[in-house]
Amino acid sequence: MQLAVWTYEGPPHVGAMRVATAMDGVHYVLHAPQGDTYADLLFTMIERRDRRPPVTYTTFQARDLGKDTAALLQDAIREAAVRFAPQALLVGASCTAELIQDDPAGLAEALDLPCPVIPLELPSYQRKENWGAAETFYRMVRQLADPAVRPAPRDGCRPLANLLGPCALGFRHRDDVVEVVKLLDSMGIGVNCVAPLGASPTDLRTLGRADFNVVLYPEIGMEAARWLGRTFGQPMIDVVPIGMGATRDFVQAVAALTGIDPAPALANPTARLPWWSRSVDSTYLTGKRVFIFGDATHAIAAARIARDELGFTVCGLGCYNREFAREMRAAAADHGLDPLITDDHLAVEAAIHAAAPELVLGTQMERHIAKRMGLPCAVISAPVHVQDFPARHSPQMGFEGANVIFDTWVHPLVMGLEEHLLAMFRDDFEFSDAAGPSHLHAQPAPAPATVAPAPAIVAATADIPWTSDAERELRKVPFFVRGKARTNTERYAALEGRVQIDIATLYDAKAHYAR
């Protein structure tokens, strides 16, 4: 565990909360001190849920440590079972409560409650949030799935699938489920259960009824899917349909498994990304350098879309969840890159600065980093802030998800280009702020304002001052390479022993690095 101002993942009990909050008829009793109740805000403020998470905290305080904290926990479990009457009860400890070793699992078992109790032993100091969600879901499936339930004879009926992995606080999980259900329906395939999102313990008992499982989010659903495969013999589709190519691969994989003709699903008239990415107003995007970081599933999918569908150049690729380091290394090798696998946002910031990208695709943290660097950015992965839980339908999966991705990624670049053009022509008589609106040409323009010369700026790396003229000239460089131009100029000036950076030095450096 690391003390940080900002972190990509919380402790594993937050992952357990995500599963409990996503489901119906589940309650989570969390042995935790008073300060650990902060996690409620993740769901009510950021995800904008209309009710609190189904969590009861023991909220012991410092003065309770000299007493029997185990009794506090047992009282909380009894009260939650009576008050909420859940179909299943999760019991666990937060990272702080783990240190006092009260054994929540054993204490809950001794109470002989009328509902199933799933004890959670989540090592807070070795694992993190996504692992906690995956482990919680796996334990629930393992305890609640009825081994006697099996697929019924089809006899011309539609095949059934389980959709595994969608969860609370997931990036566009709600909308992705809608798109995947529509996609499967277009192939004549029904959905037996979506879990954890929207499922109840009763639904989990019927998981064996499906013919196969679809793992939409491996970070959360993969372990449960593997257990279902071993126990029920259910095959698994692990192709994540994010992007046009991956969606087609998903349809082909499902068709091969079920023996269904994929042609109707592949002939989707709403898929606009392929043509729009080749259209005239998008050609200037070809070759743009993009840095990608997030959870492994979304980052790997984004890298494929960026290179194969939009013609970008992936100059950096990484993820924060080490459990998927193997998959990330394989994906990075396919792009000729060394993967960045870290949960340190400062290391990510340094990597973005070194890669000098023209677009950043990442989490909420990369959005802040890109803003400080003056780079366009689009969010592609959790963790995210409130604006990435939109009220509108905004999926990432399926053909409609590909359309959303095109808009989300391209618009920051388009707006950035407009800003650059306005900056480049700011001194032109027609674009000057002093010229007035161009469509009101009959009105006389006000007298041009006197613009004070920009102060000399001292270079941070070489301690060589820039002249005002050189600073103005540097602003004509496109925003997405301006930082690199500044760095190269300062490096050249230091090597040449220049005492200041003027316009001549700027162009000398440009010629030097263009050789």
Secondary structure, DSSP 8 states (H G I E B T S, - for coil): ----SS-SS--HHHHHHHHHHHSSSEEEEEE-BGGGGGGHHIIIIIS--SS--SEEE--B-GGGGGS-HHHHHHHHHHHHHHHH--SEEEEEE-TTGGGG---HHHHHHTT--SS-EEE----TTT--HHHHHHHHHHHHHHHHS-TT------TT---EEEEE---TT-TTHHHHHHHHHHHHHHTT-EEEEEESTT--HHHHTTGGGSSEEEES-HHHHHHHHHHHHHHH---EE----BSHHHHHHHHHHHHHHHT---HHHH--TT--HHHHHHSGGGGGGTT-EEEEEESHHHHHHHHHIIIIIS--EEEEEEES-GGGHHHHHHHHHHTT---EE-S-HHHHHHHHHHH--SEEEE-HHHHHHHHHHT--EEE-SSS--GGGS-SS---SBHHHHHHHHHHHHHHHHHHHHHHHHHHHTTTSTTTSGGG--GGGTTS--------------B-TTT--BB-HHHHHHHTTS-HHHHHHHHHHHHHHHHHHT-SSB-HHHHHHHHHHHT-
